[in-house]
Amino acid sequence: MNKIDKALNRKWTSLKGGNSWTMFKVMAEFVEGFETLNQIDPCISIFGSARTKPDHEYYQLAVNVAERLVKEGFGVISGGGPGIMEAANKGANNAEGVSVGLNIDLPFEQSHNAYIDPDKNLNFRYFFVRKVMFVKYAQAFVVLPGGFGTLDELFEVLTLIQTKKISRVPVILVGSKFWVGMREWIVTTMLEKEGNIAEKDLDLIPIVDSPEEIVNIIRDFYGGAGKLEPNYEL
């Protein structure tokens, strides 16, 4: 065995040992998340950009949306950071509702905002564990304008619903000026040109502009066959 092979073998052996510890760290994050969120009442997950400033119209819209959802009887789950996430927690806090933050450990970037309930401020190392918490405990998803992370969360949820890995729940896009171009591309390219989705899949992504429209969609859904229970069976 030459020097390169020996070095690679040592590295591989080290990685295999490290994987065992990674497994336990992942399990610990799941346990903490489940034990904390199993105790809360039904919540709505709100997604959106971390870069949105407090003086932006979408920030104030997110505050208003969260306040309205709390008055409707729901708690609010956000990503725990700044921007739309902060606005969502702020609105929940203003209305004296449950305010959950699922913070992610990112170097030199995100730290939790000041509007999360202290006993519901969870910190995650792994994005995939954090995503499970977003999805498992949400009775609906409200998606405000954002970047790659917001789109990742949105399409993750849509995929899980489309493939019946979770129960269907409302997924509501907020801000028609932002979302209408994406919807047009989905219709003209994904649906009509390529046939990559079914026409009924478009029903999964209504676009609205006001808190009252959001509440009406959720009311209509849960006035029917919807159930207020965790979405994942793990």
C-alpha positions as CSV (number, residue, x, y, z in Angstrom):
1,M,0.0,0.0,0.0
2,N,1.5,3.3,-1.1
3,K,1.5,6.6,0.9
4,I,-1.6,7.9,-0.8
5,D,-3.6,4.7,-0.2
6,K,-2.5,4.7,3.5
7,A,-3.6,8.3,3.9
8,L,-7.0,7.6,2.3
9,N,-7.4,4.5,4.4
10,R,-6.7,6.5,7.6
11,K,-9.1,9.2,6.5
12,W,-11.9,6.6,5.7
13,T,-11.4,4.9,9.1
14,S,-11.7,8.3,10.8
15,L,-14.8,9.1,8.9
16,K,-16.5,5.8,9.8
17,G,-15.8,6.4,13.5
18,G,-17.1,10.0,13.2
19,N,-20.3,8.8,11.6
20,S,-21.3,7.0,14.8
21,W,-21.1,10.2,16.8
22,T,-23.0,12.0,14.0
23,M,-25.8,9.5,14.4
24,F,-26.1,10.3,18.1
25,K,-26.0,14.0,17.5
26,V,-28.8,13.7,15.0
27,M,-30.9,11.6,17.4
28,A,-30.4,14.1,20.2
29,E,-31.7,16.9,18.0
30,F,-34.8,14.8,17.0
31,V,-35.5,14.0,20.7
32,E,-35.2,17.6,21.9
33,G,-37.4,18.8,19.0
34,F,-40.1,16.2,19.6
35,E,-40.1,16.6,23.4
36,T,-40.5,20.4,23.1
37,L,-43.0,20.6,20.2
38,N,-45.2,17.7,21.4
39,Q,-46.3,20.0,24.2
40,I,-47.6,22.9,22.1
41,D,-51.0,23.5,20.6
42,P,-51.6,23.6,16.8
43,C,-49.2,25.9,14.9
44,I,-48.7,27.5,11.5
45,S,-45.2,27.5,10.0
46,I,-44.3,30.8,8.4
47,F,-41.4,30.9,5.9
48,G,-39.7,33.9,4.3
49,S,-36.4,35.7,3.8
50,A,-33.9,36.4,6.5
51,R,-32.8,39.6,4.6
52,T,-36.1,41.4,4.8
53,K,-35.7,44.6,6.8
54,P,-38.2,45.9,9.5
55,D,-39.2,48.8,7.3
56,H,-40.1,46.6,4.4
57,E,-43.8,46.0,3.5
58,Y,-43.4,42.2,3.7
59,Y,-42.0,42.5,7.2
60,Q,-45.0,44.3,8.5
61,L,-47.3,41.9,6.5
62,A,-45.7,39.0,8.3
63,V,-46.3,40.6,11.6
64,N,-49.9,41.2,10.8
65,V,-50.3,37.6,9.5
66,A,-48.9,36.1,12.6
67,E,-51.0,38.3,14.9
68,R,-54.1,37.3,12.9
69,L,-53.2,33.6,13.1
70,V,-52.8,33.8,16.9
71,K,-56.2,35.4,17.2
72,E,-57.6,32.5,15.2
73,G,-56.2,30.1,17.8
74,F,-52.9,29.0,16.3
75,G,-49.3,29.3,17.4
76,V,-46.5,30.4,15.0
77,I,-43.4,28.5,14.0
78,S,-40.6,30.3,12.3
79,G,-37.0,29.7,11.4
80,G,-36.0,31.7,14.5
81,G,-33.7,34.2,12.7
82,P,-34.1,37.8,11.4
83,G,-36.2,39.2,8.6
84,I,-39.6,37.5,7.9
85,M,-38.8,35.0,10.6
86,E,-38.4,37.7,13.2
87,A,-41.6,39.4,12.0
88,A,-43.5,36.1,12.4
89,N,-42.3,35.6,15.9
90,K,-42.9,39.3,16.7
91,G,-46.5,39.1,15.5
92,A,-47.1,36.0,17.6
93,N,-45.5,37.7,20.6
94,N,-47.6,40.8,20.1
95,A,-50.7,38.8,20.2
96,E,-49.6,36.8,23.2
97,G,-49.5,33.6,21.3
98,V,-47.2,30.6,21.1
99,S,-44.0,31.8,19.4
100,V,-41.6,29.0,18.3
101,G,-38.2,29.5,16.7
102,L,-36.3,26.7,14.9
103,N,-32.9,28.3,14.7
104,I,-30.1,26.9,12.5
105,D,-26.4,27.0,13.4
106,L,-24.8,29.0,10.5
107,P,-21.3,30.5,10.9
108,F,-21.3,34.3,11.1
109,E,-24.9,34.5,10.0
110,Q,-28.1,33.6,11.9
111,S,-28.8,34.1,15.6
112,H,-32.2,33.8,17.2
113,N,-34.5,36.8,17.3
114,A,-35.9,38.3,20.5
115,Y,-39.5,37.4,20.0
116,I,-39.3,33.6,20.5
117,D,-40.7,32.1,23.7
118,P,-37.7,31.2,25.8
119,D,-38.8,27.6,26.3
120,K,-39.6,27.2,22.6
121,N,-36.3,28.4,21.2
122,L,-34.6,25.4,19.5
123,N,-31.2,25.3,17.9
124,F,-30.3,22.9,15.2
125,R,-27.1,21.8,13.5
126,Y,-28.7,19.8,10.8
127,F,-31.1,21.3,8.2
128,F,-32.9,18.1,7.6
129,V,-33.8,17.7,11.3
130,R,-35.1,21.3,11.4
131,K,-37.2,20.6,8.3
132,V,-38.9,17.7,10.0
133,M,-39.9,19.9,12.9
134,F,-41.3,22.6,10.5
135,V,-43.4,20.0,8.7
136,K,-44.4,17.7,11.5
137,Y,-46.0,20.3,13.7
138,A,-47.6,22.7,11.2
139,Q,-51.3,22.7,10.4
140,A,-50.6,25.0,7.4
141,F,-47.7,26.7,5.7
142,V,-47.6,30.4,5.0
143,V,-44.8,31.4,2.6
144,L,-43.8,35.0,2.2
145,P,-41.2,36.2,-0.3
146,G,-37.7,34.8,0.2
147,G,-34.6,33.3,-1.4
148,F,-33.2,29.9,-2.0
149,G,-33.9,28.7,1.5
150,T,-37.5,29.8,1.3
151,L,-38.0,28.0,-2.0
152,D,-36.3,24.9,-0.7
153,E,-38.7,24.8,2.2
154,L,-41.7,25.5,0.0
155,F,-40.9,22.8,-2.6
156,E,-40.0,20.3,0.1
157,V,-43.5,20.7,1.6
158,L,-45.2,20.5,-1.8
159,T,-43.3,17.3,-2.7
160,L,-44.3,15.7,0.6
161,I,-47.9,16.5,0.0
162,Q,-47.9,15.6,-3.7
163,T,-46.3,12.2,-2.9
164,K,-48.6,11.7,0.1
165,K,-45.8,11.4,2.6
166,I,-47.7,13.8,4.8
167,S,-51.3,14.7,5.0
168,R,-52.5,17.5,2.8
169,V,-52.6,20.8,4.6
170,P,-52.9,24.4,3.3
171,V,-49.8,25.9,1.6
172,I,-50.4,29.6,1.0
173,L,-48.1,31.9,-0.9
174,V,-48.4,35.5,0.3
175,G,-47.5,38.5,-2.0
176,S,-48.8,38.2,-5.5
177,K,-46.3,40.7,-6.9
178,F,-43.5,38.3,-5.8
179,W,-45.1,34.9,-6.6
180,V,-47.1,35.4,-9.8
181,G,-44.1,35.1,-12.1
182,M,-43.1,31.7,-10.5
183,R,-46.7,30.4,-10.9
184,E,-46.8,31.5,-14.5
185,W,-43.5,29.6,-15.2
186,I,-44.9,26.5,-13.4
187,V,-48.0,26.6,-15.6
188,T,-46.4,27.4,-18.9
189,T,-43.3,25.3,-18.6
190,M,-43.7,22.6,-16.0
191,L,-47.4,21.8,-16.7
192,E,-48.2,22.8,-20.3
193,K,-44.8,22.4,-22.1
194,E,-43.1,19.6,-20.2
195,G,-46.0,17.8,-18.5
196,N,-44.0,17.4,-15.3
197,I,-46.9,18.1,-12.9
198,A,-50.7,17.5,-13.0
199,E,-53.1,20.4,-13.4
200,K,-54.6,19.6,-10.0
201,D,-51.1,20.2,-8.4
202,L,-51.7,23.9,-9.0
203,D,-54.4,23.8,-6.4
204,L,-51.6,23.3,-3.8
205,I,-50.3,26.9,-4.2
206,P,-52.9,29.6,-3.8
207,I,-51.6,33.1,-3.9
208,V,-53.0,35.8,-1.6
209,D,-52.2,39.3,-0.3
210,S,-53.9,39.7,3.1
211,P,-54.1,38.0,6.5
212,E,-57.8,37.6,6.1
213,E,-57.5,35.6,2.9
214,I,-55.0,33.3,4.7
215,V,-57.4,32.8,7.6
216,N,-60.3,32.1,5.2
217,I,-58.3,29.4,3.4
218,I,-57.4,27.7,6.7
219,R,-60.9,28.0,8.0
220,D,-62.4,26.5,4.9
221,F,-59.9,23.6,5.0
222,Y,-60.4,22.7,8.6
223,G,-64.1,23.2,8.4
224,G,-64.0,20.1,6.2
225,A,-62.0,16.9,6.5
226,G,-58.8,18.4,7.9
227,K,-57.4,17.2,11.2
228,L,-55.3,19.1,13.8
229,E,-52.6,16.6,14.4
230,P,-48.9,16.1,13.6
231,N,-48.2,15.4,9.9
232,Y,-45.3,13.0,10.0
233,E,-45.5,9.4,11.2
234,L,-41.9,8.6,12.0
